[in-house]
Amino acid sequence: MSHSNKQHDRHDRPAPQRMGMKHALRLFVLNAVLYGACAAFAGVMVGDYLPTEAQGKVILAFLLGPLVLAIISTIAHMKAHQWNNVDDMADRFTHPHQTHSKSDS
């Protein structure tokens, strides 16, 4: 397997014009689902060991924590204004039949 110029395709590239509010929403949804899945897994792991009176607060933390992280990471990503694989994944996640070709950027 040759590692020619294909390695350069993985690097960030300037964002195309379509990186607007719709794209930010797509990134947020992707981030919320990913962080939410991690939080759900952690919640399942610690759920049996929590005292009954603390369960409500912990469940609330496992719901709000991923949303806050998703907001922060979406804002940070949008401020970087670089198109990378996360952006491609967000587009494919919300529109699975739509692809972003490398010639568009």
TORROLO-985992 format. One record per atom (N, C-alpha, C, CB): residue number from 1; atom name; y, z, x. Coordinates in pm, 1 decimal, padded with zeros to 6 digits. Glycine has a CB too. Layout:
residues N
   nr  atom        c2        c3        c1
  NUM    CA         Y         Z         X
...
This chain:
residues 105
   nr  atom        c2        c3        c1
    1     N  -00117.5   00000.0   00083.9
    1    CA   00000.0   00000.0   00000.0
    1     C   00124.1   00000.0   00088.5
    1    CB  -00000.3   00121.3  -00095.5
    2     N   00212.1  -00089.4   00065.3
    2    CA   00331.7  -00105.1   00146.6
    2     C   00448.4  -00029.1   00085.4
    2    CB   00367.0  -00253.1   00162.4
    3     N   00526.3   00035.2   00171.4
    3    CA   00646.6   00105.9   00127.0
    3     C   00768.9   00028.7   00172.5
    3    CB   00650.0   00251.3   00181.7
    4     N   00785.3  -00089.1   00120.6
    4    CA   00897.6  -00173.7   00161.7
    4     C   01026.1  -00124.8   00094.3
    4    CB   00870.4  -00323.0   00126.2
    5     N   01103.1  -00211.4   00040.5
    5    CA   01230.2  -00176.1  -00020.7
    5     C   01215.3  -00109.9  -00156.7
    5    CB   01314.9  -00297.9  -00034.0
    6     N   01096.4  -00093.3  -00205.8
    6    CA   01074.9  -00030.7  -00335.7
    6     C   01114.3   00115.9  -00334.4
    6    CB   00929.8  -00044.7  -00377.4
    7     N   01118.9   00179.0  -00217.6
    7    CA   01159.6   00318.6  -00210.6
    7     C   01303.2   00335.4  -00258.0
    7    CB   01144.4   00371.6  -00068.1
    8     N   01385.4   00237.3  -00239.2
    8    CA   01525.0   00247.8  -00275.8
    8     C   01545.5   00246.5  -00426.3
    8    CB   01602.8   00136.3  -00212.9
    9     N   01446.3   00203.5  -00503.2
    9    CA   01458.1   00201.6  -00647.7
    9     C   01459.8   00341.9  -00706.3
    9    CB   01344.9   00122.2  -00707.8
   10     N   01409.1   00439.9  -00634.4
   10    CA   01403.0   00575.7  -00685.7
   10     C   01535.2   00649.9  -00672.4
   10    CB   01295.4   00651.8  -00614.8
   11     N   01626.2   00601.1  -00592.0
   11    CA   01752.2   00671.2  -00569.5
   11     C   01845.3   00653.7  -00688.5
   11    CB   01819.7   00620.9  -00441.6
   12     N   01937.5   00749.4  -00700.6
   12    CA   02036.6   00741.0  -00806.5
   12     C   02120.9   00616.0  -00789.0
   12    CB   02125.3   00865.9  -00808.0
   13     N   02165.1   00565.2  -00899.9
   13    CA   02253.2   00450.4  -00896.6
   13     C   02367.4   00477.3  -00993.8
   13    CB   02177.0   00318.3  -00932.4
   14     N   02479.9   00412.1  -00978.1
   14    CA   02592.6   00437.0  -01068.9
   14     C   02551.7   00415.7  -01213.3
   14    CB   02711.0   00346.2  -01034.3
   15     N   02607.4   00497.2  -01299.7
   15    CA   02572.2   00491.4  -01441.3
   15     C   02629.1   00365.3  -01505.1
   15    CB   02623.4   00616.2  -01515.0
   16     N   02551.9   00303.3  -01594.2
   16    CA   02605.2   00188.4  -01667.1
   16     C   02704.7   00234.9  -01772.8
   16    CB   02491.2   00107.4  -01732.3
   17     N   02768.0   00140.4  -01836.8
   17    CA   02869.1   00171.9  -01936.6
   17     C   02813.3   00248.7  -02055.8
   17    CB   02933.9   00045.7  -01984.4
   18     N   02685.3   00236.8  -02082.8
   18    CA   02629.8   00295.9  -02204.8
   18     C   02603.7   00445.8  -02194.0
   18    CB   02502.0   00226.3  -02240.5
   19     N   02653.2   00511.3  -02091.1
   19    CA   02631.2   00654.4  -02073.5
   19     C   02739.7   00730.3  -02149.6
   19    CB   02631.4   00693.3  -01922.1
   20     N   02730.0   00730.5  -02283.3
   20    CA   02828.6   00795.1  -02368.5
   20     C   02768.4   00912.9  -02443.1
   20    CB   02886.9   00695.4  -02466.9
   21     N   02825.3   00940.6  -02558.7
   21    CA   02782.3   01056.6  -02637.1
   21     C   02639.0   01040.1  -02689.5
   21    CB   02878.2   01079.1  -02754.3
   22     N   02600.7   00919.4  -02726.8
   22    CA   02463.3   00898.3  -02772.7
   22     C   02364.0   00927.4  -02660.5
   22    CB   02445.0   00754.1  -02824.0
   23     N   02399.3   00883.9  -02540.3
   23    CA   02311.3   00910.2  -02427.0
   23     C   02307.7   01059.8  -02395.5
   23    CB   02357.2   00830.4  -02303.6
   24     N   02421.5   01127.0  -02406.5
   24    CA   02425.5   01272.2  -02384.0
   24     C   02336.7   01343.9  -02485.4
   24    CB   02571.0   01325.1  -02393.2
   25     N   02338.2   01298.7  -02608.6
   25    CA   02252.4   01358.1  -02710.8
   25     C   02104.8   01334.8  -02678.6
   25    CB   02286.4   01300.5  -02849.0
   26     N   02072.8   01216.0  -02631.0
   26    CA   01934.3   01186.6  -02590.9
   26     C   01890.6   01276.9  -02476.3
   26    CB   01920.0   01038.9  -02549.8
   27     N   01978.1   01295.6  -02378.0
   27    CA   01947.0   01385.8  -02267.1
   27     C   01927.8   01528.4  -02315.7
   27    CB   02057.2   01381.2  -02162.1
   28     N   02015.3   01572.0  -02407.9
   28    CA   02002.8   01707.1  -02461.7
   28     C   01869.8   01726.2  -02533.8
   28    CB   02118.3   01737.0  -02556.5
   29     N   01832.2   01629.7  -02614.4
   29    CA   01704.5   01639.1  -02687.3
   29     C   01588.1   01647.5  -02588.7
   29    CB   01685.8   01517.0  -02782.0
   30     N   01589.8   01562.4  -02487.4
   30    CA   01483.6   01566.3  -02386.9
   30     C   01479.9   01702.0  -02317.0
   30    CB   01503.1   01454.1  -02283.8
   31     N   01595.3   01749.8  -02272.9
   31    CA   01600.3   01878.8  -02204.7
   31     C   01556.2   01992.6  -02296.0
   31    CB   01740.8   01905.4  -02153.2
   32     N   01600.0   01991.1  -02421.0
   32    CA   01562.8   02096.9  -02514.7
   32     C   01411.6   02098.6  -02538.8
   32    CB   01637.3   02078.9  -02647.8
   33     N   01351.9   01982.2  -02550.7
   33    CA   01206.9   01976.1  -02571.5
   33     C   01132.2   02025.8  -02447.8
   33    CB   01163.2   01832.3  -02605.6
   34     N   01176.3   01983.5  -02329.7
   34    CA   01108.0   02026.5  -02206.9
   34     C   01122.7   02176.5  -02184.4
   34    CB   01163.1   01950.3  -02086.1
   35     N   01245.7   02227.3  -02194.6
   35    CA   01265.8   02372.3  -02177.5
   35     C   01199.6   02450.8  -02289.8
   35    CB   01415.7   02405.7  -02172.1
   36     N   01202.7   02396.5  -02409.9
   36    CA   01138.1   02464.4  -02523.0
   36     C   00987.8   02473.9  -02505.8
   36    CB   01169.6   02392.2  -02652.4
   37     N   00926.5   02369.3  -02452.3
   37    CA   00781.8   02372.8  -02428.4
   37     C   00746.7   02478.6  -02324.4
   37    CB   00731.3   02234.8  -02382.5
   38     N   00828.2   02487.7  -02220.9
   38    CA   00804.6   02591.4  -02118.8
   38     C   00822.2   02731.0  -02178.7
   38    CB   00901.1   02572.6  -01998.6
   39     N   00924.8   02748.6  -02260.6
   39    CA   00948.2   02878.0  -02323.9
   39     C   00837.1   02912.9  -02421.6
   39    CB   01082.4   02878.4  -02395.5
   40     N   00787.0   02814.0  -02494.2
   40    CA   00676.5   02839.7  -02587.4
   40     C   00552.7   02885.1  -02511.1
   40    CB   00644.6   02713.5  -02671.0
   41     N   00525.3   02822.6  -02399.2
   41    CA   00411.9   02863.0  -02317.4
   41     C   00430.9   03006.4  -02266.6
   41    CB   00393.4   02765.8  -02199.2
   42     N   00549.8   03036.4  -02218.3
   42    CA   00577.6   03172.7  -02170.3
   42     C   00568.0   03272.6  -02284.9
   42    CB   00717.5   03180.2  -02104.8
   43     N   00614.3   03234.3  -02402.2
   43    CA   00606.0   03322.7  -02517.9
   43     C   00463.3   03353.5  -02558.1
   43    CB   00678.5   03262.0  -02634.0
   44     N   00377.9   03254.0  -02548.5
   44    CA   00236.0   03275.3  -02579.3
   44     C   00173.9   03370.9  -02477.9
   44    CB   00159.1   03140.6  -02580.3
   45     N   00214.8   03356.2  -02352.5
   45    CA   00158.6   03441.2  -02246.6
   45     C   00200.4   03586.9  -02261.6
   45    CB   00201.4   03389.9  -02109.9
   46     N   00327.3   03611.2  -02293.4
   46    CA   00375.3   03750.0  -02298.5
   46     C   00365.9   03810.3  -02438.1
   46    CB   00518.7   03756.9  -02250.4
   47     N   00339.9   03730.3  -02538.7
   47    CA   00339.9   03778.5  -02676.9
   47     C   00247.0   03893.5  -02704.4
   47    CB   00305.2   03668.7  -02766.8
   48     N   00131.3   03892.7  -02644.8
   48    CA   00033.6   03998.9  -02671.2
   48     C   00070.4   04130.4  -02605.1
   48    CB  -00103.0   03956.2  -02624.3
   49     N   00157.0   04128.1  -02506.7
   49    CA   00189.2   04248.2  -02431.3
   49     C   00319.0   04313.5  -02475.5
   49    CB   00196.9   04215.9  -02285.9
   50     N   00385.1   04257.7  -02574.9
   50    CA   00513.4   04312.2  -02619.6
   50     C   00493.1   04421.3  -02723.3
   50    CB   00601.8   04201.3  -02677.0
   51     N   00573.9   04526.3  -02715.3
   51    CA   00571.6   04624.3  -02824.2
   51     C   00629.0   04560.2  -02951.4
   51    CB   00652.7   04752.8  -02785.4
   52     N   00585.1   04604.0  -03064.7
   52    CA   00622.2   04543.2  -03192.4
   52     C   00772.9   04541.5  -03213.3
   52    CB   00555.6   04617.4  -03306.7
   53     N   00843.1   04647.8  -03175.5
   53    CA   00987.5   04655.1  -03200.0
   53     C   01067.9   04559.2  -03110.9
   53    CB   01036.0   04797.7  -03178.0
   54     N   01010.5   04512.2  -03002.5
   54    CA   01081.9   04420.8  -02911.9
   54     C   01051.5   04274.3  -02938.4
   54    CB   01047.3   04453.0  -02769.0
   55     N   00956.0   04245.6  -03023.4
   55    CA   00914.4   04107.4  -03043.3
   55     C   01025.6   04017.7  -03097.5
   55    CB   00797.4   04103.5  -03136.5
   56     N   01105.5   04067.7  -03189.5
   56    CA   01214.0   03987.7  -03246.2
   56     C   01315.6   03946.5  -03142.1
   56    CB   01282.8   04063.8  -03356.0
   57     N   01353.7   04040.5  -03055.6
   57    CA   01451.7   04010.4  -02950.7
   57     C   01395.9   03912.2  -02848.4
   57    CB   01495.4   04139.0  -02880.6
   58     N   01270.3   03927.3  -02815.5
   58    CA   01209.6   03837.4  -02717.1
   58     C   01194.7   03697.3  -02775.3
   58    CB   01072.3   03891.3  -02671.5
   59     N   01155.4   03686.9  -02900.7
   59    CA   01144.7   03555.5  -02965.0
   59     C   01282.2   03488.1  -02970.7
   59    CB   01085.2   03569.2  -03107.9
   60     N   01385.8   03565.6  -03002.7
   60    CA   01521.1   03510.2  -03004.3
   60     C   01561.9   03461.6  -02865.1
   60    CB   01621.4   03615.2  -03055.3
   61     N   01526.8   03537.2  -02762.7
   61    CA   01557.4   03495.7  -02624.9
   61     C   01481.2   03368.3  -02588.4
   61    CB   01522.4   03608.6  -02525.3
   62     N   01355.9   03357.5  -02633.8
   62    CA   01276.9   03238.0  -02605.3
   62     C   01324.2   03117.0  -02686.0
   62    CB   01130.2   03264.9  -02634.1
   63     N   01404.0   03138.8  -02789.5
   63    CA   01462.8   03027.7  -02863.9
   63     C   01599.6   02988.1  -02808.2
   63    CB   01475.6   03064.5  -03011.3
   64     N   01681.8   03088.6  -02778.4
   64    CA   01817.6   03060.4  -02732.0
   64     C   01822.9   03020.3  -02584.7
   64    CB   01905.1   03181.1  -02754.3
   65     N   01737.6   03077.9  -02501.6
   65    CA   01736.9   03046.8  -02358.7
   65     C   01720.7   02898.7  -02329.9
   65    CB   01627.1   03122.6  -02290.9
   66     N   01618.9   02833.7  -02386.0
   66    CA   01603.4   02689.9  -02361.7
   66     C   01720.1   02606.1  -02413.3
   66    CB   01476.3   02641.6  -02425.4
   67     N   01780.0   02646.8  -02525.5
   67    CA   01894.6   02570.6  -02576.4
   67     C   02014.3   02581.5  -02481.7
   67    CB   01933.9   02620.2  -02717.0
   68     N   02038.2   02701.3  -02430.1
   68    CA   02148.6   02719.8  -02335.4
   68     C   02122.3   02640.2  -02207.5
   68    CB   02167.7   02870.1  -02302.4
   69     N   01999.9   02648.0  -02157.3
   69    CA   01964.9   02571.2  -02037.1
   69     C   01977.3   02421.0  -02060.9
   69    CB   01822.5   02605.0  -01992.0
   70     N   01938.7   02375.5  -02178.5
   70    CA   01948.6   02232.7  -02210.4
   70     C   02094.9   02188.5  -02214.2
   70    CB   01880.3   02202.5  -02345.7
   71     N   02182.2   02272.0  -02269.3
   71    CA   02324.7   02238.6  -02273.5
   71     C   02381.1   02231.5  -02131.9
   71    CB   02402.9   02342.5  -02357.5
   72     N   02349.9   02332.0  -02050.3
   72    CA   02402.0   02336.4  -01913.4
   72     C   02352.1   02216.9  -01832.3
   72    CB   02361.2   02467.9  -01844.5
   73     N   02223.0   02189.7  -01838.9
   73    CA   02169.9   02079.7  -01758.8
   73     C   02218.5   01943.7  -01808.1
   73    CB   02018.2   02083.3  -01759.9
   74     N   02240.7   01929.1  -01936.9
   74    CA   02294.0   01803.4  -01989.9
   74     C   02437.8   01781.3  -01942.0
   74    CB   02288.4   01803.2  -02144.4
   75     N   02518.1   01886.3  -01947.4
   75    CA   02656.9   01875.3  -01901.1
   75     C   02660.9   01843.4  -01752.0
   75    CB   02734.6   02005.7  -01929.9
   76     N   02579.8   01913.4  -01673.9
   76    CA   02577.4   01888.8  -01529.0
   76     C   02533.0   01746.1  -01498.5
   76    CB   02484.0   01989.0  -01458.8
   77     N   02433.5   01698.3  -01571.4
   77    CA   02384.0   01563.0  -01548.6
   77     C   02489.1   01458.7  -01585.7
   77    CB   02255.9   01539.1  -01628.4
   78     N   02557.0   01479.8  -01696.4
   78    CA   02658.8   01383.5  -01739.1
   78     C   02778.7   01383.3  -01643.4
   78    CB   02705.7   01415.5  -01882.4
   79     N   02813.5   01499.8  -01588.5
   79    CA   02925.7   01505.9  -01494.2
   79     C   02893.0   01434.1  -01363.7
   79    CB   02962.9   01651.5  -01465.4
   80     N   02766.0   01430.7  -01325.0
   80    CA   02726.9   01361.8  -01202.0
   80     C   02747.7   01211.3  -01214.8
   80    CB   02580.5   01392.1  -01167.8
   81     N   02739.2   01160.0  -01335.9
   81    CA   02759.9   01017.7  -01367.2
   81     C   02677.0   00926.6  -01276.0
   81    CB   02908.9   00982.1  -01354.5
   82     N   02552.0   00964.0  -01258.5
   82    CA   02455.8   00883.0  -01184.4
   82     C   02337.1   00854.9  -01275.6
   82    CB   02410.2   00954.5  -01052.7
   83     N   02293.2   00733.1  -01278.1
   83    CA   02177.6   00696.4  -01359.3
   83     C   02052.8   00713.5  -01274.5
   83    CB   02189.5   00550.1  -01412.9
   84     N   01956.3   00790.5  -01322.3
   84    CA   01831.8   00808.3  -01247.8
   84     C   01714.4   00808.1  -01344.2
   84    CB   01834.6   00939.5  -01165.6
   85     N   01600.5   00850.4  -01297.6
   85    CA   01479.0   00845.7  -01379.3
   85     C   01487.1   00935.2  -01502.4
   85    CB   01359.8   00885.7  -01296.0
   86     N   01565.1   01040.8  -01497.0
   86    CA   01581.0   01127.4  -01614.2
   86     C   01647.9   01050.3  -01727.9
   86    CB   01663.9   01253.3  -01578.4
   87     N   01744.2   00969.3  -01694.4
   87    CA   01811.5   00888.2  -01796.0
   87     C   01715.4   00786.9  -01857.6
   87    CB   01932.7   00815.9  -01735.2
   88     N   01634.5   00724.8  -01772.3
   88    CA   01533.9   00632.2  -01823.6
   88     C   01436.3   00704.1  -01916.2
   88    CB   01458.0   00565.7  -01707.9
   89     N   01396.0   00824.7  -01875.8
   89    CA   01302.5   00901.7  -01956.9
   89     C   01365.3   00940.8  -02091.2
   89    CB   01257.3   01026.9  -01880.9
   90     N   01492.1   00978.7  -02090.7
   90    CA   01560.5   01014.8  -02215.0
   90     C   01567.4   00895.7  -02309.5
   90    CB   01701.6   01067.1  -02185.5
   91     N   01595.6   00777.3  -02255.8
   91    CA   01598.5   00658.1  -02340.3
   91     C   01460.6   00626.0  -02396.7
   91    CB   01651.3   00539.0  -02261.5
   92     N   01359.0   00636.2  -02314.4
   92    CA   01222.9   00608.5  -02362.5
   92     C   01174.2   00716.4  -02458.5
   92    CB   01126.1   00596.9  -02244.4
   93     N   01219.4   00839.9  -02439.9
   93    CA   01176.6   00950.2  -02525.7
   93     C   01228.0   00933.1  -02667.7
   93    CB   01224.3   01083.2  -02468.8
   94     N   01352.3   00890.9  -02680.9
   94    CA   01409.9   00877.4  -02814.4
   94     C   01392.7   00737.9  -02872.6
   94    CB   01555.9   00912.2  -02810.6
   95     N   01377.2   00637.0  -02786.1
   95    CA   01352.7   00499.3  -02829.9
   95     C   01237.4   00444.4  -02747.6
   95    CB   01481.3   00409.6  -02814.5
   96     N   01112.9   00473.5  -02784.9
   96    CA   00999.9   00437.1  -02699.4
   96     C   00982.1   00287.0  -02676.6
   96    CB   00875.5   00491.3  -02758.3
   97     N   01034.2   00203.6  -02762.8
   97    CA   01014.8   00059.3  -02746.7
   97     C   01130.4  -00006.5  -02673.2
   97    CB   00996.9  -00006.3  -02881.9
   98     N   01232.6   00071.0  -02642.0
   98    CA   01348.2   00018.5  -02569.5
   98     C   01332.5   00055.3  -02422.2
   98    CB   01483.0   00074.7  -02627.9
   99     N   01351.5  -00039.8  -02335.1
   99    CA   01341.3  -00012.9  -02192.1
   99     C   01472.1  -00047.3  -02124.3
   99    CB   01225.6  -00092.1  -02128.9
  100     N   01496.4   00019.4  -02012.8
  100    CA   01615.3  -00006.8  -01931.3
  100     C   01570.2  -00081.1  -01807.5
  100    CB   01690.9   00125.6  -01893.6
  101     N   01605.1  -00207.8  -01801.5
  101    CA   01563.4  -00284.9  -01684.4
  101     C   01660.3  -00258.3  -01569.6
  101    CB   01557.1  -00437.0  -01717.1
  102     N   01608.8  -00267.6  -01449.9
  102    CA   01688.4  -00240.4  -01332.3
  102     C   01797.8  -00345.6  -01312.0
  102    CB   01599.2  -00233.7  -01210.4
  103     N   01783.7  -00459.6  -01374.6
  103    CA   01885.9  -00563.7  -01359.7
  103     C   02010.3  -00531.1  -01443.7
  103    CB   01828.6  -00701.2  -01400.6
  104     N   01997.7  -00435.9  -01541.2
  104    CA   02112.8  -00398.6  -01623.6
  104     C   02211.9  -00313.5  -01547.3
  104    CB   02067.0  -00324.7  -01747.2
  105     N   02170.8  -00248.8  -01438.6
  105    CA   02261.7  -00156.6  -01372.2
  105     C   02335.9  -00212.6  -01259.7
  105    CB   02191.1  -00043.1  -01325.9
